[in-house]
Amino acid sequence: MIEIDAGAMRARPWLGVAPPVMESAPRPDPAARWLDLLRADDVSLDELFA
């Protein structure tokens, strides 16, 4: 088993376990974005493939 010095862990946090990820806003659904763009009247191909 490997011993890890606690002081080294504080100095180099990337050696330890990553902190829990904060709950972020849900990512927009790509299909919903496409449907919204297709429903719009003045959609350019540049907007569709952005």
C-alpha positions in Angstrom: 0.0 0.0 0.0 1.2 3.5 -0.8 1.4 6.0 2.0 0.5 9.5 1.1 1.7 12.4 3.2 -1.3 14.7 4.2 0.9 17.8 3.9 1.8 16.9 0.4 -1.9 16.4 -0.4 -2.7 19.9 0.8 0.2 21.4 -1.2 -0.7 19.4 -4.3 -4.5 18.9 -4.3 -4.5 17.4 -7.8 -2.9 14.2 -6.3 -6.0 13.6 -4.2 -9.6 12.9 -5.1 -11.3 15.6 -7.1 -13.8 17.7 -5.1 -17.4 16.9 -5.9 -18.8 18.8 -8.9 -21.3 21.4 -8.1 -24.8 20.8 -9.5 -24.9 22.9 -12.7 -27.8 24.0 -14.8 -29.0 21.2 -17.1 -27.4 21.3 -20.5 -29.8 22.3 -23.3 -31.0 19.4 -25.4 -29.4 19.7 -28.9 -32.6 18.2 -30.5 -34.7 20.9 -28.9 -32.4 23.6 -30.2 -32.7 22.2 -33.7 -36.5 22.1 -33.5 -36.6 25.7 -32.2 -34.4 26.8 -35.1 -36.5 24.8 -37.7 -39.7 26.4 -36.4 -38.3 29.9 -36.9 -39.2 31.6 -40.1 -35.8 33.1 -41.0 -33.2 30.5 -40.2 -30.0 30.5 -42.1 -27.8 27.4 -42.6 -25.1 29.1 -40.6 -27.5 29.2 -37.6 -28.4 25.6 -38.0 -24.9 24.3 -38.1 -23.4 26.7 -35.5 
